[in-house]
């Protein structure tokens, strides 16, 4: 079993092919296209305003913008290949649908996402088995 390679090879399908023959099962919990955040950059405060905001508990709310952790995690995915370009016809891509409001930092939603992924994958396997997919021969 090979797991997410992140920086070097996000989904090591090529490495899997050198290690074994036959179909590969790839689970992808991210959409092919990374959603962008709508940020009003003109509304972002200067360093001085930000410092005053941090010191004043009654200050106006800051405009919504991605946090540091989100920016760092997204930067790890900049050079990743599209999964659809690396898989063969016999490979199996499992991509459970995720709620629109979920993001990379929603670790507290793991039970909900696990249940959704399990139900999606069980239905997918049932359909592929009935269709005679090479993985189930």
N, CA, C and O of each residue as an XYZ file, in Angstrom:
548
protein
N       0.857     -1.173      0.000
C       0.000      0.000      0.000
C       0.898      1.230      0.000
O       1.824      1.334      0.804
N       0.618      2.155     -0.903
C       1.321      3.427     -0.937
C       0.327      4.509     -0.556
O      -0.840      4.466     -0.944
N       0.800      5.462      0.195
C      -0.067      6.518      0.702
C       0.414      7.850      0.141
O       1.552      7.973     -0.310
N      -0.461      8.836      0.174
C      -0.203     10.191     -0.302
C       1.260     10.594     -0.130
O       1.801     10.569      0.975
N       1.889     10.967     -1.247
C       3.288     11.371     -1.225
C       3.483     12.854     -1.065
O       4.617     13.311     -0.920
N       2.411     13.624     -1.087
C       2.378     15.065     -0.895
C       3.320     15.821     -1.820
O       2.970     16.065     -2.974
N       4.486     16.194     -1.357
C       5.354     17.068     -2.149
C       5.922     16.404     -3.392
O       5.909     17.002     -4.468
N       6.415     15.191     -3.265
C       7.106     14.563     -4.388
C       6.166     13.965     -5.414
O       6.330     14.188     -6.614
N       5.190     13.215     -4.958
C       4.251     12.562     -5.869
C       2.952     12.393     -5.104
O       2.791     11.439     -4.342
N       2.041     13.304     -5.304
C       0.826     13.345     -4.495
C       0.080     12.017     -4.481
O      -0.324     11.554     -3.415
N      -0.111     11.399     -5.637
C      -0.722     10.077     -5.711
C       0.234      9.216     -6.535
O       0.280      9.350     -7.758
N       0.993      8.340     -5.888
C       2.095      7.624     -6.548
C       1.672      6.472     -7.460
O       2.099      5.335     -7.263
N       0.830      6.766     -8.458
C       0.349      5.734     -9.375
C       1.518      5.159    -10.192
O       1.587      3.948    -10.403
N       2.421      6.012    -10.645
C       3.566      5.526    -11.428
C       4.417      4.565    -10.591
O       4.879      3.542    -11.096
N       4.618      4.890     -9.337
C       5.375      4.000     -8.445
C       4.647      2.682     -8.246
O       5.281      1.628     -8.193
N       3.336      2.724     -8.136
C       2.563      1.494     -7.972
C       2.733      0.592     -9.183
O       2.835     -0.627     -9.042
N       2.763      1.182    -10.367
C       2.915      0.382    -11.592
C       4.282     -0.303    -11.661
O       4.397     -1.399    -12.209
N       5.313      0.332    -11.112
C       6.637     -0.299    -11.135
C       6.737     -1.412    -10.101
O       7.565     -2.311    -10.247
N       5.917     -1.369     -9.069
C       5.976     -2.368     -7.997
C       5.094     -3.586     -8.247
O       5.362     -4.669     -7.726
N       4.035     -3.409     -9.048
C       3.088     -4.505     -9.227
C       2.370     -4.369    -10.555
O       2.407     -3.320    -11.199
N       1.714     -5.454    -10.952
C       0.878     -5.411    -12.158
C      -0.580     -5.432    -11.725
O      -0.892     -5.726    -10.571
N      -1.458     -5.121    -12.649
C      -2.884     -5.160    -12.348
C      -3.427     -3.803    -11.978
O      -2.698     -2.812    -11.934
N      -4.726     -3.771    -11.712
C      -5.378     -2.496    -11.430
C      -4.957     -1.903    -10.088
O      -4.565     -2.614     -9.163
N      -5.051     -0.601    -10.016
C      -4.761      0.137     -8.786
C      -6.054      0.737     -8.256
O      -6.931      1.122     -9.029
N      -6.167      0.814     -6.953
C      -7.297      1.470     -6.316
C      -6.777      2.772     -5.720
O      -5.890      2.767     -4.866
N      -7.335      3.877     -6.175
C      -6.908      5.200     -5.718
C      -8.105      5.887     -5.081
O      -9.171      5.989     -5.686
N      -7.919      6.357     -3.856
C      -8.979      7.070     -3.153
C      -8.591      8.546     -3.135
O      -7.498      8.911     -2.703
N      -9.497      9.374     -3.607
C      -9.235     10.807     -3.673
C     -10.317     11.536     -2.894
O     -11.493     11.476     -3.252
N      -9.924     12.221     -1.836
C     -10.881     12.982     -1.033
C     -10.851     14.461     -1.374
O     -11.425     15.274     -0.649
N     -10.204     14.813     -2.445
C     -10.173     16.197     -2.906
C     -10.726     16.257     -4.309
O     -10.582     15.306     -5.078
N     -11.350     17.353     -4.649
C     -11.837     17.511     -6.011
C     -10.649     17.775     -6.935
O      -9.589     18.216     -6.490
N     -10.839     17.503     -8.206
C      -9.773     17.742     -9.184
C      -9.390     19.218     -9.221
O      -8.218     19.558     -9.379
N     -10.374     20.080     -9.076
C     -10.121     21.520     -9.114
C     -10.211     22.076     -7.710
O     -11.205     21.874     -7.012
N      -9.175     22.773     -7.301
C      -9.172     23.388     -5.980
C     -10.045     24.634     -6.037
O      -9.862     25.504     -6.889
N     -10.986     24.700     -5.121
C     -11.859     25.868     -5.077
C     -11.056     27.088     -4.655
O     -10.149     27.002     -3.828
N     -11.404     28.216     -5.236
C     -10.741     29.447     -4.823
C     -11.664     30.206     -3.882
O     -12.885     30.052     -3.919
N     -11.064     31.013     -3.055
C     -11.832     31.819     -2.120
C     -12.010     33.208     -2.705
O     -11.080     33.772     -3.280
N     -13.194     33.750     -2.558
C     -13.446     35.123     -2.993
C     -12.946     36.052     -1.895
O     -13.534     36.129     -0.816
N     -11.866     36.750     -2.179
C     -11.265     37.641     -1.192
C     -11.256     39.056     -1.759
O     -10.815     39.280     -2.886
N     -11.741     39.995     -0.978
C     -11.677     41.403     -1.359
C     -10.338     41.934     -0.850
O     -10.233     42.399      0.285
N      -9.330     41.859     -1.697
C      -7.981     42.237     -1.289
C      -7.876     43.702     -0.896
O      -7.065     44.057     -0.040
N      -8.687     44.555     -1.511
C      -8.653     45.979     -1.165
C      -9.142     46.214      0.267
O      -8.768     47.204      0.896
N      -9.972     45.310      0.780
C     -10.516     45.475      2.132
C      -9.593     44.919      3.211
O      -9.834     45.148      4.396
N      -8.542     44.194      2.827
C      -7.633     43.639      3.831
C      -6.860     44.768      4.513
O      -6.426     45.709      3.849
N      -6.690     44.683      5.811
C      -6.041     45.781      6.541
C      -4.525     45.792      6.331
O      -3.910     44.777      6.007
N      -3.955     46.968      6.526
C      -2.497     47.091      6.515
C      -1.954     46.451      7.789
O      -2.723     46.062      8.668
N      -0.639     46.344      7.890
C      -0.052     45.745      9.110
C      -0.425     46.542     10.349
O      -0.746     45.968     11.389
N      -0.382     47.865     10.237
C      -0.726     48.720     11.375
C      -2.174     48.545     11.799
O      -2.469     48.408     12.986
N      -3.092     48.550     10.808
C      -4.505     48.341     11.130
C      -4.733     46.961     11.720
O      -5.541     46.801     12.635
N      -4.026     45.961     11.204
C      -4.174     44.609     11.724
C      -3.712     44.543     13.179
O      -4.367     43.915     14.011
N      -2.591     45.185     13.486
C      -2.084     45.201     14.855
C      -3.070     45.908     15.783
O      -3.349     45.422     16.879
N      -3.601     47.060     15.346
C      -4.596     47.763     16.162
C      -5.843     46.893     16.351
O      -6.443     46.887     17.426
N      -6.222     46.173     15.320
C      -7.389     45.286     15.404
C      -7.159     44.186     16.432
O      -8.060     43.851     17.201
N      -5.968     43.632     16.445
C      -5.661     42.554     17.385
C      -5.653     43.051     18.834
O      -5.971     42.299     19.755
N      -5.291     44.307     19.025
C      -5.221     44.873     20.378
C      -6.564     45.413     20.864
O      -6.748     45.618     22.063
N      -7.500     45.644     19.949
C      -8.791     46.226     20.296
C      -9.877     45.147     20.203
O     -10.231     44.727     19.101
N     -10.405     44.698     21.336
C     -11.431     43.647     21.289
C     -12.757     44.101     20.676
O     -13.597     43.262     20.352
N     -12.960     45.408     20.510
C     -14.210     45.926     19.959
C     -14.091     46.307     18.481
O     -14.999     46.925     17.925
N     -13.011     45.953     17.866
C     -12.780     46.327     16.464
C     -13.747     45.589     15.542
O     -14.296     44.543     15.888
N     -13.940     46.179     14.340
C     -14.788     45.531     13.337
C     -14.175     44.189     12.939
O     -12.972     43.962     13.074
N     -15.042     43.317     12.448
C     -14.555     42.018     11.947
C     -13.654     42.226     10.748
O     -13.856     43.149      9.958
N     -12.666     41.370     10.618
C     -11.800     41.406      9.450
C     -12.499     40.733      8.279
O     -13.336     39.856      8.494
N     -12.180     41.118      7.042
C     -12.777     40.434      5.884
C     -12.346     38.968      5.853
O     -11.257     38.624      6.312
N     -13.208     38.111      5.308
C     -12.888     36.686      5.215
C     -11.765     36.473      4.214
O     -11.775     37.017      3.109
N     -10.813     35.679      4.626
C      -9.689     35.317      3.750
C      -9.162     33.976      4.242
O      -9.317     33.654      5.420
N      -8.538     33.180      3.359
C      -7.991     31.899      3.811
C      -6.902     32.121      4.864
O      -6.136     33.082      4.793
N      -6.851     31.223      5.830
C      -5.844     31.315      6.874
C      -4.494     30.770      6.413
O      -4.365     30.228      5.316
N      -3.516     30.926      7.257
C      -2.157     30.498      6.937
C      -2.102     28.999      6.660
O      -1.461     28.578      5.697
N      -2.763     28.186      7.484
C      -2.717     26.727      7.297
C      -3.336     26.331      5.957
O      -2.815     25.446      5.278
N      -4.439     26.972      5.566
C      -5.080     26.657      4.285
C      -4.162     27.007      3.124
O      -4.032     26.232      2.176
N      -3.529     28.164      3.192
C      -2.607     28.580      2.125
C      -1.437     27.602      2.014
O      -1.043     27.232      0.909
N      -0.882     27.182      3.151
C       0.239     26.232      3.120
C      -0.193     24.883      2.541
O       0.524     24.309      1.722
N      -1.349     24.373      2.955
C      -1.820     23.091      2.431
C      -2.096     23.167      0.934
O      -1.767     22.236      0.198
N      -2.687     24.251      0.482
C      -2.949     24.399     -0.953
C      -1.654     24.506     -1.743
O      -1.575     24.024     -2.873
N      -0.643     25.132     -1.160
C       0.630     25.262     -1.877
C       1.285     23.904     -2.098
O       2.060     23.744     -3.041
N       0.992     22.927     -1.250
C       1.538     21.587     -1.445
C       0.935     20.905     -2.663
O       1.518     19.960     -3.195
N      -0.225     21.373     -3.110
C      -0.924     20.728     -4.212
C      -0.761     21.459     -5.542
O      -1.391     21.081     -6.530
N       0.053     22.474     -5.584
C       0.189     23.280     -6.794
C       0.678     22.454     -7.973
O       0.173     22.612     -9.084
N       1.638     21.585     -7.756
C       2.269     20.866     -8.858
C       1.686     19.465     -9.083
O       2.229     18.694     -9.875
N       0.618     19.137     -8.416
C       0.083     17.781     -8.543
C      -0.498     17.535     -9.934
O      -1.022     18.444    -10.579
N      -0.391     16.300    -10.371
C      -0.969     15.914    -11.660
C      -2.451     15.623    -11.471
O      -2.891     15.276    -10.375
N      -3.213     15.766    -12.547
C      -4.623     15.386    -12.490
C      -4.692     13.860    -12.442
O      -4.065     13.177    -13.252
N      -5.448     13.340    -11.501
C      -5.563     11.887    -11.362
C      -6.079     11.232    -12.627
O      -5.634     10.145    -12.996
N      -7.010     11.884    -13.287
C      -7.591     11.296    -14.496
C      -6.534     11.102    -15.581
O      -6.712     10.260    -16.462
N      -5.448     11.854    -15.538
C      -4.375     11.713    -16.532
C      -3.411     10.579    -16.194
O      -2.672     10.131    -17.071
N      -3.395     10.108    -14.961
C      -2.423      9.091    -14.545
C      -3.002      7.684    -14.442
O      -2.248      6.714    -14.357
N      -4.331      7.555    -14.448
C      -4.951      6.245    -14.257
C      -5.220      5.554    -15.585
O      -5.500      6.206    -16.592
N      -5.133      4.221    -15.576
C      -5.507      3.401    -16.736
C      -6.987      3.047    -16.627
O      -7.623      3.299    -15.605
N      -7.520      2.463    -17.687
C      -8.941      2.091    -17.714
C      -9.281      1.067    -16.632
O     -10.393      1.082    -16.105
N      -8.351      0.185    -16.296
C      -8.646     -0.852    -15.299
C      -8.483     -0.356    -13.859
O      -8.946     -1.012    -12.927
N      -7.839      0.781    -13.673
C      -7.676      1.335    -12.335
C      -9.013      1.817    -11.801
O      -9.923      2.136    -12.566
N      -9.120      1.865    -10.498
C     -10.358      2.294     -9.854
C     -10.096      3.562     -9.062
O      -9.275      3.578     -8.145
N     -10.798      4.617     -9.423
C     -10.718      5.876     -8.682
C     -11.959      5.997     -7.819
O     -13.076      6.042     -8.333
N     -11.770      6.048     -6.527
C     -12.865      6.221     -5.579
C     -12.801      7.677     -5.120
O     -11.849      8.080     -4.452
N     -13.802      8.452     -5.476
C     -13.851      9.881     -5.131
C     -15.205     10.194     -4.513
O     -16.102     10.679     -5.202
N     -15.361      9.923     -3.221
C     -16.649     10.185     -2.572
C     -17.018     11.658     -2.670
O     -16.158     12.525     -2.514
N     -18.290     11.946     -2.927
C     -18.705     13.353     -2.974
C     -18.610     13.976     -1.583
O     -19.020     13.378     -0.588
N     -18.072     15.162     -1.538
C     -17.928     15.870     -0.270
C     -18.896     17.047     -0.224
O     -19.226     17.616     -1.264
N     -19.349     17.414      0.962
C     -20.221     18.586      1.068
C     -19.487     19.835      0.573
O     -18.267     19.939      0.700
N     -20.236     20.769      0.014
C     -19.639     22.003     -0.510
C     -18.927     22.800      0.575
O     -17.943     23.485      0.293
N     -19.412     22.720      1.811
C     -18.859     23.560      2.864
C     -17.685     22.928      3.610
O     -17.240     23.484      4.615
N     -17.173     21.793      3.155
C     -16.050     21.160      3.834
C     -14.741     21.701      3.254
O     -14.641     21.960      2.055
N     -13.747     21.867      4.119
C     -12.435     22.282      3.627
C     -11.344     21.451      4.284
O     -11.625     20.590      5.117
N     -10.103     21.714      3.906
C      -8.977     20.897      4.354
C      -8.777     20.889      5.861
O      -8.163     19.964      6.393
N      -9.272     21.877      6.542
C      -9.034     21.996      7.975
C     -10.193     21.485      8.830
O     -10.188     21.689     10.044
N     -11.172     20.833      8.233
C     -12.337     20.350      8.969
C     -12.111     18.959      9.557
O     -12.883     18.037      9.296
N     -11.068     18.814     10.339
C     -10.742     17.520     10.940
C     -11.858     17.040     11.858
O     -12.061     15.833     11.996
N     -12.582     17.954     12.486
C     -13.650     17.595     13.422
C     -14.830     16.905     12.727
O     -15.702     16.357     13.401
N     -14.868     16.925     11.395
C     -15.976     16.305     10.655
C     -15.615     14.906     10.155
O     -16.274     14.383      9.256
N     -14.578     14.298     10.724
C     -14.093     13.013     10.204
C     -15.159     11.912     10.257
O     -15.230     11.099      9.335
N     -15.972     11.860     11.284
C     -16.987     10.797     11.387
C     -18.024     10.945     10.279
O     -18.412      9.957      9.656
N     -18.470     12.160     10.033
C     -19.437     12.419      8.957
C     -18.850     12.047      7.594
O     -19.507     11.387      6.789
N     -17.624     12.469      7.343
C     -16.995     12.212      6.045
C     -16.689     10.730      5.856
O     -16.807     10.213      4.745
N     -16.302     10.046      6.920
C     -16.038      8.608      6.847
C     -17.309      7.856      6.476
O     -17.275      6.968      5.624
N     -18.424      8.200      7.103
C     -19.695      7.533      6.806
C     -20.121      7.787      5.356
O     -20.583      6.869      4.678
N     -19.969      9.017      4.882
C     -20.320      9.344      3.498
C     -19.439      8.552      2.527
O     -19.928      8.001      1.542
N     -18.130      8.503      2.819
C     -17.198      7.795      1.937
C     -17.491      6.299      1.930
O     -17.433      5.664      0.876
N     -17.804      5.729      3.088
C     -18.111      4.297      3.176
C     -19.343      3.957      2.345
O     -19.324      3.010      1.559
N     -20.414      4.729      2.519
C     -21.658      4.467      1.775
C     -21.445      4.611      0.272
O     -21.925      3.786     -0.505
N     -20.731      5.647     -0.138
C     -20.450      5.859     -1.560
C     -19.642      4.692     -2.131
O     -19.957      4.182     -3.206
N     -18.600      4.274     -1.409
C     -17.720      3.214     -1.898
C     -18.431      1.866     -1.940
O     -18.201      1.083     -2.863
N     -19.282      1.578     -0.971
C     -20.037      0.322     -0.981
C     -20.924      0.228     -2.217
O     -20.986     -0.823     -2.855
N     -21.611      1.314     -2.562
C     -22.448      1.331     -3.766
C     -21.596      1.214     -5.024
O     -21.974      0.518     -5.966
N     -20.458      1.886     -5.045
C     -19.557      1.833     -6.201
C     -19.057      0.411     -6.430
O     -19.073     -0.077     -7.560
N     -18.615     -0.254     -5.373
C     -18.103     -1.624     -5.482
C     -19.197     -2.569     -5.962
O     -18.951     -3.432     -6.805
N     -20.391     -2.409     -5.433
C     -21.517     -3.261     -5.850
C     -21.763     -3.121     -7.355
O     -21.943     -4.121     -8.050
N     -21.770     -1.898     -7.852
C     -21.982     -1.661     -9.274
C     -20.847     -2.180    -10.135
O     -21.089     -2.759    -11.195
N     -19.613     -1.983     -9.697
C     -18.455     -2.454    -10.466
C     -18.373     -3.978    -10.480
O     -18.008     -4.577    -11.491
N     -18.710     -4.589     -9.369
C     -18.708     -6.056     -9.306
C     -19.743     -6.620    -10.283
O     -19.465     -7.585    -10.995
N     -20.925     -6.025    -10.317
C     -21.984     -6.476    -11.234
C     -21.591     -6.253    -12.689
O     -21.989     -7.015    -13.569
N     -20.794     -5.188    -12.943
C     -20.372     -4.874    -14.308
C     -19.145     -5.679    -14.740
O     -18.746     -5.608    -15.902
N     -18.536     -6.449    -13.820
C     -17.380     -7.275    -14.162
C     -16.068     -6.503    -14.249
O     -15.204     -6.848    -15.055
N     -15.909     -5.486    -13.448
C     -14.655     -4.711    -13.433
C     -13.480     -5.644    -13.168
O     -13.607     -6.564    -12.360
N     -12.327     -5.433    -13.830
C     -11.153     -6.326    -13.677
C     -10.711     -6.505    -12.224
O     -10.119     -7.532    -11.893
N     -10.975     -5.563    -11.377
C     -10.571     -5.661     -9.984
C     -11.324     -6.762     -9.237
O     -10.842     -7.275     -8.227
N     -12.510     -7.124     -9.737
C     -13.351     -8.093     -9.038
C     -13.476     -9.418     -9.789
O     -14.390    -10.192     -9.507
N     -12.591     -9.692    -10.722
C     -12.624    -10.964    -11.463
C     -11.867    -12.014    -10.723
O     -11.779    -13.152    -11.184
